[in-house]
Amino acid sequence: MTDLTTGHVFIAMSLDGFIARTDGSINWLLRQDTGEEDHGFDAFISGMDGLVMGSGTFRSVQEFDPWPYKVPVVVMSASMTVDDIPERLRGGVEISGERPEALMERLKSRGWKRAYVDGGQVIQSFLRAGLIVDMTVTVIPILIGEGRGLFGAVDRDIDLELTDVKSFPSGLVSNTYRVITA
C-alpha cells in the first residue's frame, strides 16, 4: 500500500453510529452549534492532495455555498456523468468508476500522496482494500435513531490503534486511529 496514494478519513457520526439519515440527509449535523471551535478539519485538509468521495456524499454537499473544498475532488460513481456535476464545480470535480486500488494508482501518477476519503460506502471499500492509513472520527452528541452507518461488513478484523482523543466544550469528541496493517 505504501506505493499508492494513501487514504485518510476525517468524518463525523452521531453517537449512535450514523453519518447520515436513511435518506442521506445530514441536516442533524449542520444544526450542531459548535461556535468557533476548531475541530481540526482545516489542518487536516491542508495536508491532503485531494478528496475522494462517494456519490451520496457529493449529492449531500454539492449545493454548499461556498464550496468548502480547495483541493481537487474525485467522486466515485458507476452511474454519474459529468452532466451530474453543477457547472460551477466542473473544473475541480471529476467522476471515476474505478475500483479503489486503480484510482489510488492513477492519483499517484498525478502526484497525489495523501487523499482525503469521505462517504460511508467509499470509506468501507477503501478499508476493505487496505488503503486507509488513519481515521479521525468525531462523535456528535446526538441520537438520530436510524440512518446510514459509518462501518459495514468487513471480510476480516481491522485492528486500530488510538493515537489521539480531543474533546470540545460543545460535547464533540474526536478520536484518531491508525489502521494497523498485518
C-alpha positions as CSV (number, residue, x, y, z in Angstrom):
1,M,0.0,0.0,0.0
2,T,2.8,2.4,0.6
3,D,3.5,2.7,-3.1
4,L,0.0,4.1,-3.7
5,T,-1.6,7.3,-2.6
6,T,-2.6,6.8,1.0
7,G,-6.2,7.3,2.2
8,H,-7.1,9.3,5.3
9,V,-10.5,9.7,6.8
10,F,-12.0,12.7,8.7
11,I,-15.7,12.2,9.4
12,A,-18.4,12.9,11.9
13,M,-21.0,10.5,13.1
14,S,-23.9,10.6,15.6
15,L,-23.4,9.0,19.0
16,D,-25.5,6.0,17.7
17,G,-23.1,5.5,14.8
18,F,-24.8,7.1,11.8
19,I,-23.2,9.5,9.3
20,A,-26.4,10.4,7.6
21,R,-30.2,9.9,7.9
22,T,-31.7,7.0,5.9
23,D,-32.5,9.4,3.0
24,G,-28.9,10.7,3.0
25,S,-29.7,14.0,4.8
26,I,-27.0,15.5,7.1
27,N,-29.3,18.2,8.5
28,W,-28.7,16.9,12.0
29,L,-25.0,17.6,11.6
30,L,-25.4,21.1,10.2
31,R,-27.6,22.3,13.1
32,Q,-25.0,21.5,15.7
33,D,-23.9,24.7,17.4
34,T,-20.2,24.4,17.9
35,G,-19.5,28.1,17.9
36,E,-16.0,28.9,16.7
37,E,-14.5,25.6,17.8
38,D,-11.7,24.4,15.7
39,H,-12.2,20.6,15.2
40,G,-9.0,20.2,13.2
41,F,-10.6,20.0,9.7
42,D,-8.6,22.9,8.2
43,A,-5.3,21.4,9.4
44,F,-6.3,18.0,8.2
45,I,-7.4,19.1,4.7
46,S,-4.3,21.3,4.3
47,G,-2.2,18.1,4.3
48,M,-4.3,16.4,1.6
49,D,-3.6,16.5,-2.2
50,G,-7.3,15.9,-3.0
51,L,-10.6,14.4,-1.9
52,V,-12.2,11.1,-3.0
53,M,-15.9,10.9,-2.1
54,G,-18.9,8.8,-2.8
55,S,-21.8,9.9,-5.0
56,G,-24.2,10.1,-2.0
57,T,-21.8,12.4,-0.1
58,F,-21.4,14.5,-3.2
59,R,-25.2,14.8,-3.6
60,S,-25.4,15.9,0.0
61,V,-22.7,18.6,-0.3
62,Q,-22.9,19.8,-3.9
63,E,-25.1,22.8,-3.1
64,F,-22.9,24.1,-0.3
65,D,-22.2,27.7,-1.0
66,P,-19.4,28.5,-0.8
67,W,-17.9,25.2,-2.0
68,P,-15.9,24.1,1.0
69,Y,-13.1,22.2,-0.8
70,K,-10.0,23.9,-2.2
71,V,-8.5,20.6,-3.3
72,P,-9.4,18.6,-6.4
73,V,-12.4,16.2,-5.8
74,V,-13.0,12.8,-7.3
75,V,-16.5,11.4,-7.0
76,M,-16.6,7.6,-7.1
77,S,-19.7,6.5,-9.0
78,A,-20.6,3.9,-11.6
79,S,-23.7,5.8,-12.8
80,M,-22.9,9.6,-12.6
81,T,-21.6,11.5,-15.6
82,V,-20.1,15.0,-15.9
83,D,-23.6,16.3,-16.6
84,D,-24.4,15.5,-12.9
85,I,-21.8,18.0,-11.7
86,P,-23.1,21.5,-11.3
87,E,-21.5,23.8,-13.8
88,R,-19.8,25.9,-11.1
89,L,-17.9,22.8,-9.8
90,R,-16.8,21.2,-13.1
91,G,-13.2,22.5,-13.1
92,G,-12.5,20.9,-9.7
93,V,-14.7,17.8,-9.6
94,E,-14.4,14.7,-11.7
95,I,-16.2,11.3,-11.8
96,S,-14.5,8.0,-11.5
97,G,-15.9,4.5,-11.9
98,E,-12.6,2.8,-11.0
99,R,-12.0,0.4,-8.2
100,P,-10.2,1.9,-5.2
101,E,-6.8,0.4,-6.0
102,A,-6.9,1.5,-9.6
103,L,-8.0,5.0,-8.6
104,M,-5.2,5.4,-6.0
105,E,-2.7,4.2,-8.6
106,R,-3.9,6.8,-11.0
107,L,-3.9,9.5,-8.4
108,K,-0.3,8.5,-7.5
109,S,0.6,9.1,-11.2
110,R,-0.8,12.6,-10.8
111,G,1.4,13.3,-7.9
112,W,-1.1,12.8,-5.1
113,K,0.5,11.4,-1.9
114,R,-2.4,11.8,0.5
115,A,-6.1,11.6,-0.3
116,Y,-9.0,12.5,2.0
117,V,-11.5,9.7,1.7
118,D,-15.1,10.6,2.5
119,G,-18.5,8.8,2.4
120,G,-19.6,5.7,4.2
121,Q,-19.5,3.2,1.3
122,V,-16.3,4.6,-0.1
123,I,-14.6,4.5,3.3
124,Q,-15.8,0.9,3.7
125,S,-14.5,-0.1,0.3
126,F,-11.1,1.6,0.9
127,L,-10.8,-0.1,4.3
128,R,-11.6,-3.5,2.8
129,A,-8.9,-2.8,0.2
130,G,-6.3,-1.8,2.8
131,L,-6.0,1.7,1.5
132,I,-6.8,3.7,4.7
133,V,-3.9,4.7,6.9
134,D,-5.7,6.7,9.6
135,M,-9.1,7.9,10.6
136,T,-10.4,10.8,12.6
137,V,-14.0,10.0,13.7
138,T,-15.7,12.8,15.5
139,V,-18.7,11.8,17.6
140,I,-21.5,14.3,17.7
141,P,-23.7,14.3,20.8
142,I,-27.0,13.5,19.2
143,L,-29.0,10.3,18.7
144,I,-30.8,10.1,15.3
145,G,-32.2,6.6,15.8
146,E,-31.6,5.3,12.3
147,G,-29.6,6.1,9.2
148,R,-26.5,5.2,7.2
149,G,-23.8,3.6,9.3
150,L,-20.2,4.5,9.0
151,F,-18.9,1.0,9.1
152,G,-20.3,-2.1,7.3
153,A,-19.4,-5.7,6.9
154,V,-15.7,-6.5,6.7
155,D,-14.0,-9.7,5.4
156,R,-11.5,-9.7,8.3
157,D,-10.9,-7.9,11.5
158,I,-9.3,-4.4,11.0
159,D,-7.1,-3.6,14.0
160,L,-6.9,0.1,15.0
161,E,-4.6,2.0,17.4
162,L,-6.0,5.0,19.1
163,T,-3.5,7.8,18.6
164,D,-5.4,10.9,19.8
165,V,-8.5,12.0,21.6
166,K,-9.8,15.5,21.7
167,S,-13.0,16.7,23.5
168,F,-14.6,20.0,22.9
169,P,-16.8,22.3,25.0
170,S,-19.7,21.6,22.6
171,G,-19.6,17.9,23.5
172,L,-18.0,16.7,20.3
173,V,-15.2,14.1,20.8
174,S,-12.7,13.4,18.0
175,N,-10.9,10.0,18.1
176,T,-8.0,9.4,15.7
177,Y,-6.9,5.9,14.9
178,R,-4.1,4.4,12.9
179,V,-5.0,1.4,10.9
180,I,-2.7,-1.5,11.7
181,T,-1.7,-3.4,8.7
182,A,-0.9,-7.1,9.0
